Amino acid sequence: MRLIQITDAHLYADKQARSRAGVPWRHLQRVLQAVIMEQPDLVVFSGDISQDETATSYTLAYEAMSQLPCPWVWLAGNHDQPALMLETHPLHEEVALPPWRMLLLHTQVEGEPHGELGQEALASLSAKLKGDERPTLIVMHHPPVDVGAAWMDAIGLQDRDAFWDILSAHPQVKVILFGHAHQAYAQHHRVGEHDVAVYGCPAISDQFMPGAKHFMIDEASRPGYRIVDLKDQQWDTWIERVTV
């Protein structure tokens, strides 16, 4: 089972609109061309699809994603409008990836750059994990860990302690994928008596400078995507970059 993560396109209604370091629509096209060559079984778009939060930006995203030869799912980031997304394409909470399953968590706090799950979503996550021992991969927009850039760490998942407390009782959770940080990340997070692999992904749009104290663009880096090959209880994962 080959899963590919893409993230943080920050599209505008205008295909020619520029971000700080390029044209998001052009970047998305190049990334998807490369993704198609990887022959994925599923693509997950982990938030910040839009920058201007317009219905047209989601229509453009749908137009681009329709090129894929496989199913795809998306979730909202802090810049997104979930209602507009839902009008364009479903918002899934769970996807079967036999023998794995993938849970998609909504971490958006309306009007805020940081993320939270909240008590209701945390309770729902706990309930979903109880009694289901399938190896589980979680996708969320906001990082549930510090990535090492002070300004980004301040706007990550705010209720991460409660999140990790739930996971401590569920060793079937093997992998977490996140967006938002606009950079590659890979660490094993110790929780309870087991480790969880936590991975970040390069953005489709601008890349952020790793380790920066303040907001800074990494102009030397390139857009990319993450490949995750799922096996029975194991996985392989790596980052690929594209030239735009």
Buried (B, 14 or more C-beta within 10 A) or exposed (E): BBBBBBBBBBBBBBBEBEBEBBBBBBBBBBBBEBBBEEEBBBBBBBBBBBBBBBBBBBBBBBEBBEEBEBEBBBBBBBBBBBEBBEEBBEBBBEBEBEEBBBBBBBBBBEEEBBBBBBEEBBEBBBEBBEEEEEBBBBBBBBBBBBBBBEEBEEBBBBBBEBBBBBBBEBBBBBBBBBBBBBBBBEBEBEBEEBEBBBBBBBBBBBBBBBEBEEEEBBEEBBBBBBBBBBEEEEBEBEBBBBEB
